[in-house]
Amino acid sequence: MAHPQHPGRAPRPIPQPQLPAFCRTRRPITTTVRLGDLRQLQWLLWLVLALQLSTVLLVVAGPVPPAAAPLLAPVEIRP
């Protein structure tokens, strides 16, 4: 339902959507990564992979069986 226009009054302009300020900047975005940082990341990824592999092996191995009963019963020696 449209609102009636009053005579002599200009219609209100419809605001256009705008992007946030960080999207309107035109600066080139560059990041410097040092080789030492990449080596630390690689080491961390190997560590995570090893932990995940050990977890998978524990799950595949299944439950640990209960401890076996001793083969020899304790012998009482009376003087």
Secondary structure, DSSP 4 states (H G I P E B T S, - for coil): -PPPPPTT-PPPPPPPP---HHHH----------HHHHHHHHHHHHHHHHHHHHHHHHHHH-PPPPPPPPSSPPPP---
